[in-house]
Amino acid sequence: MTLTDLLPTLRASIADPLDVDAWPAGTRAAVGDVAVGGRSLARLAALQGTPCACSTAAAVPCTGGRPSPSHRAGAVVVAVRAIDETGAVAVGADLAGTSLACADVALRWTEARLIGRASTARRASTPVGGGCALLPVDLRVGDLLAVPTEAWAEVQDGADARTRRHA
């Protein structure tokens, strides 16, 4: 449990911490945003629309975020399209047309975070995208979610452009 879990009002002034093993190497959290490879995901979504994605070196597990020389990871930004009466969230997550379209990647919904605005509401487990995410209870249609992908490796033998693998 983090300080922002105990005192959600702090999220207006400090960012929730990231799991450096789950996000691409060098990912940084900010209030209402996440930067991957030095690129603001909120700004990327404003420029490209959603869904959008970016990728960079994966973090080597248990190294504090050291970049992998052979594996890549990414992050996807999706918009909340609907919230049903049970609280389940529907998102637009078709990766066709994004930089991750040719990669067989899985999204890590457990690490999803709200970007584009800071919420001081408590967080609750929320069904989303075939998984579950800890999201603010004041989530609304149009909100943006940043979600990291699992790492994948570049295949050197030319058989496939990319295949999904854990780093």
C-alpha positions in Angstrom: 0.0 0.0 0.0 1.3 3.4 -0.9 0.9 6.8 0.6 -1.4 7.8 -2.3 -3.6 4.8 -1.5 -3.9 5.9 2.2 -4.4 9.6 1.3 -5.9 9.8 -2.2 -5.9 13.6 -2.1 -2.1 13.4 -2.5 -2.6 12.3 -6.1 -3.3 15.9 -7.0 0.3 16.8 -6.1 2.4 13.6 -6.4 2.2 10.7 -8.8 1.4 7.1 -7.8 4.6 5.0 -8.0 5.1 2.7 -10.9 6.2 -0.9 -10.8 9.5 -0.5 -12.8 9.4 -4.2 -13.8 6.0 -3.9 -15.4 6.6 -0.8 -17.5 9.2 -0.2 -20.3 12.7 0.8 -19.1 13.0 4.5 -18.1 9.2 5.0 -17.7 8.4 7.9 -15.4 5.2 8.8 -13.6 3.9 12.3 -13.3 0.6 13.7 -11.9 -1.9 12.8 -14.5 0.6 11.4 -17.0 3.2 8.7 -17.7 6.3 9.2 -19.9 7.7 6.3 -21.8 11.0 6.8 -23.6 10.7 10.5 -22.8 7.3 10.8 -24.5 4.2 11.9 -22.6 1.4 9.4 -23.2 -1.2 12.1 -22.5 0.4 14.3 -25.2 0.7 11.3 -27.6 -3.0 10.6 -27.2 -3.9 14.2 -27.8 -1.8 14.2 -31.0 -2.7 10.8 -32.4 -6.1 9.9 -30.8 -6.8 6.6 -29.2 -5.8 3.9 -29.1 -2.2 4.8 -29.6 1.0 3.1 -28.5 4.7 3.5 -28.2 7.5 1.0 -27.5 11.1 1.1 -26.2 13.5 -1.3 -24.4 11.9 -3.5 -21.8 13.0 -3.4 -18.2 15.0 -6.4 -17.1 13.1 -7.9 -14.1 14.5 -7.3 -10.6 17.1 -4.7 -11.7 15.3 -1.5 -10.8 14.3 -0.8 -14.4 17.6 -1.5 -16.3 17.0 -1.6 -20.1 17.1 -5.0 -21.8 19.4 -5.1 -24.9 17.2 -7.7 -26.6 13.6 -7.2 -25.5 11.1 -4.5 -26.1 8.0 -3.4 -24.2 5.4 -0.7 -24.8 2.5 1.2 -23.4 -0.9 1.7 -24.9 -3.3 4.5 -24.3 -7.0 3.7 -24.6 -10.1 5.7 -24.0 -13.0 4.6 -21.7 -15.9 4.0 -24.1 -18.5 2.9 -21.6 -19.1 1.9 -18.0 -21.9 -0.5 -17.3 -24.2 -0.7 -14.2 -21.8 -3.2 -12.6 -18.9 -0.8 -12.9 -17.2 -2.8 -15.7 -15.3 -0.6 -18.1 -15.3 -1.0 -21.9 -12.3 0.5 -23.7 -11.3 1.0 -27.3 -8.2 -1.2 -27.5 -7.9 -2.3 -31.1 -4.2 -2.0 -31.7 -4.5 -2.0 -35.5 -2.8 1.1 -36.8 -0.6 1.5 -33.8 3.1 0.9 -33.4 2.3 -2.4 -31.6 0.0 -3.7 -34.4 2.4 -6.4 -35.6 3.5 -7.6 -32.2 1.5 -10.3 -30.4 1.5 -8.5 -27.0 -0.6 -8.8 -23.9 -1.7 -5.7 -21.9 -0.9 -5.7 -18.2 -4.3 -4.4 -16.9 -3.1 -4.7 -13.3 -0.8 -1.8 -14.0 -3.3 0.5 -15.8 -3.4 4.0 -14.7 -5.6 7.1 -15.4 -3.8 9.8 -17.4 -5.0 13.2 -18.6 -6.3 14.2 -15.3 -5.6 13.6 -11.6 -8.2 11.9 -9.5 -8.4 12.1 -5.8 -11.1 9.5 -5.5 -10.3 6.2 -3.9 -9.3 3.3 -6.2 -11.2 0.0 -6.6 -10.7 -3.2 -8.5 -12.5 -2.7 -11.8 -13.1 -5.2 -14.6 -11.6 -3.9 -17.9 -10.3 -5.3 -21.1 -10.5 -8.9 -20.1 -8.6 -8.2 -16.9 -8.9 -6.2 -13.7 -7.4 -2.8 -12.9 -7.2 -0.7 -9.8 -8.8 2.5 -11.0 -10.4 5.6 -9.4 -14.1 5.2 -8.6 -14.8 8.5 -10.3 -13.7 7.1 -13.7 -15.9 8.4 -16.6 -16.5 8.0 -20.3 -13.7 9.7 -22.2 -11.0 9.2 -19.6 -7.7 7.9 -20.8 -5.9 4.8 -19.4 -2.2 4.0 -20.0 -1.5 0.3 -19.9 1.9 -1.3 -20.2 2.5 -4.4 -22.4 4.4 -7.5 -21.6 7.9 -7.6 -23.1 8.6 -9.3 -26.4 11.8 -10.2 -28.2 12.9 -9.4 -31.7 13.4 -12.6 -33.6 16.8 -12.8 -35.3 16.1 -15.7 -37.7 13.6 -13.8 -39.8 10.8 -16.3 -39.2 8.6 -13.7 -37.6 9.0 -9.9 -37.2 8.3 -10.2 -33.5 7.0 -12.8 -31.0 5.7 -12.3 -27.6 8.1 -13.5 -24.8 8.7 -12.4 -21.2 12.0 -10.5 -20.7 
